[in-house]
Amino acid sequence: MIHIEGGVCAAKGFKANGVHCGIRKNRDKKDLALIVSEKRAAAACVYTKNLVKGAPIHITKQNVADGYAQAMICNSGNANTCNLGGEEIALEMCRLVEKETGIPYSDVIVASTGVIGQPLDIEPIAAGLPALAAGLEVSSENACAAIMTTDVVPKATAVSFEIGGKKCAVGGIAKGSGMIHPNMATMLVFVTTDVSISPEMLQKALSADVDDSFNMVSVDGDTSTNDMVSVLANGMAGNDMIVSEGEDFDTFKAALAEVTKTLCRMIAGDGEGATKLLECNVTGAETKAVAVTVSKSVICSALVKSAMFGADANWGRILCAIGYSGAQVDVDKIDVAFRSEAGVLPVCKNGRGVPFSEEFAKEVLTEKEIKIDVELNGGTASATAWGCDLTYDYVKINGDYRT
């Protein structure tokens, strides 16, 4: 497996585009994206578990109920959530895709992201779709830009691999910087692949993957109303269709995981106002559930996040987060260390502090990527969670997000 360029257009038979249609006031910001497959594709989605759901989620659920789709459309700048007539607007977006591409509206995945509770005007979308469809190309750059809201950097990745002697690819793009604390998936993620796989096995792979990828990311503790991960698999790689578990299915799952976890790191590192990517690796847990609970508790701690912003090796906050996580661990066996490109800094052994150089600690924690290693010494299970530091700019961004 190797990383390649192309994002959602790395796999055979996919094109994408993004334009500014007028939803966002800044004309330099693209706000409408479209991804299409040359052929009808197996489709799988995972949605937010927030009880308040964006209108596009309801329409997408209807459209992929048969396990297939051929296009994805997404606008930024308006979440189309908690609005009268929101579902009709989302459905009309699908109809407009059919008008411009010939793809049946019932084969369209629709998504929206942005401000909640403001009506979404269909007119700019209708006006922008002809150019959007006409400009479809084998490049995901414009589509990636068009789904961004407070994101600072675009997020795209892809991998190449083989199944049954056939060259295959999985690629994805994502948006997400704030309101990141998933309970199934997170933000908006669009994944494409040319692997031939049944809708049932595609959904099985995706549903299992999110527990180790998007469910392990947290920026600010808020689960969005519009979170969705969608995958299209058009089968154009020509491999024998994957219809059951086995070596081919395992290979596909590994490729999917490589893409999703890479996007997770990108999302966490681009958290609103963030200056550092945080990764908490928990090992030696009695069960996987314990490892997951501990790693997420550490990543979600506002005090830990604040300490990392200040490059302060305040490891007591990590022990504190473990202690209130609800996980049953032996606190007298916990080891903690910080890691970065500057080196490794052990700070806790058997639940007690160990001497360390504050000067070296500052060097380790001033780097852009910080790993927090927690060894529980109670078993063989492990888990990894991703997050970011908590900065002054997070408050600034969210203090005037709507205006």
WOLIN-V856729 format. One record per backbone hydrogen bond with DSSP energy under -0.5 kcal/mol. CO is the residue of the C=O (numbers start at 1). NH is the residue of the N-H. If there is no record, write none. Layout:
CO | NH
CO | NH
This chain:
2 | 160
6 | 9
7 | 10
11 | 14
13 | 38
15 | 36
16 | 137
17 | 34
19 | 21
19 | 31
19 | 32
25 | 27
26 | 29
28 | 30
31 | 76
32 | 19
33 | 74
34 | 17
35 | 72
36 | 15
41 | 69
42 | 233
44 | 231
46 | 229
51 | 53
54 | 57
54 | 58
55 | 58
55 | 59
56 | 60
57 | 61
58 | 62
59 | 63
60 | 64
62 | 65
64 | 67
67 | 43
69 | 41
70 | 37
71 | 109
72 | 35
73 | 111
74 | 33
75 | 113
77 | 115
78 | 113
80 | 55
81 | 117
83 | 86
85 | 89
86 | 90
87 | 91
88 | 92
89 | 93
90 | 94
91 | 95
92 | 96
93 | 97
94 | 98
95 | 99
96 | 100
97 | 101
98 | 102
104 | 107
105 | 108
107 | 70
107 | 71
109 | 73
111 | 75
113 | 77
113 | 78
115 | 79
119 | 121
121 | 125
122 | 126
123 | 127
124 | 128
125 | 129
126 | 130
128 | 132
129 | 133
130 | 134
131 | 135
133 | 136
137 | 16
137 | 139
140 | 144
141 | 145
142 | 146
143 | 147
145 | 148
154 | 156
155 | 174
157 | 172
158 | 4
159 | 170
160 | 2
161 | 168
163 | 166
166 | 163
168 | 161
169 | 194
170 | 159
171 | 192
172 | 157
173 | 190
174 | 155
175 | 188
177 | 272
178 | 177
179 | 181
179 | 224
180 | 219
180 | 220
180 | 221
187 | 228
188 | 175
189 | 230
190 | 173
191 | 232
192 | 171
193 | 234
194 | 237
195 | 197
195 | 235
196 | 242
198 | 202
199 | 203
200 | 204
201 | 205
202 | 206
203 | 207
204 | 208
205 | 209
206 | 210
208 | 211
208 | 212
209 | 212
209 | 213
210 | 215
213 | 216
214 | 217
216 | 386
217 | 182
221 | 223
222 | 224
225 | 54
227 | 48
228 | 189
229 | 46
230 | 191
231 | 44
232 | 193
233 | 42
235 | 238
241 | 243
242 | 198
246 | 250
247 | 251
248 | 252
249 | 253
250 | 254
251 | 255
252 | 256
253 | 257
254 | 258
255 | 259
256 | 260
257 | 261
258 | 262
259 | 263
260 | 264
261 | 265
262 | 266
263 | 267
264 | 268
265 | 269
266 | 270
267 | 270
268 | 271
271 | 274
276 | 389
277 | 370
278 | 387
279 | 281
279 | 372
280 | 282
280 | 385
281 | 283
281 | 374
282 | 383
283 | 376
284 | 378
285 | 381
287 | 291
288 | 292
289 | 293
290 | 294
291 | 295
292 | 296
293 | 297
294 | 298
295 | 299
296 | 300
297 | 301
298 | 301
301 | 305
302 | 306
303 | 307
304 | 308
305 | 309
305 | 390
306 | 310
307 | 312
308 | 311
311 | 313
312 | 314
313 | 315
314 | 317
315 | 318
315 | 319
316 | 320
317 | 321
318 | 322
319 | 323
320 | 324
322 | 325
327 | 329
329 | 331
330 | 333
331 | 334
334 | 351
335 | 375
336 | 347
336 | 348
337 | 373
338 | 345
339 | 371
340 | 343
343 | 340
345 | 338
347 | 354
348 | 336
349 | 352
352 | 349
356 | 358
357 | 361
358 | 362
359 | 363
360 | 364
361 | 365
362 | 366
363 | 366
364 | 367
368 | 277
370 | 279
371 | 339
371 | 373
372 | 281
372 | 374
373 | 337
373 | 375
374 | 283
374 | 376
375 | 335
381 | 285
383 | 282
385 | 280
386 | 218
387 | 278
389 | 391
391 | 394
391 | 395
392 | 395
392 | 396
393 | 397
394 | 398
395 | 399
396 | 400
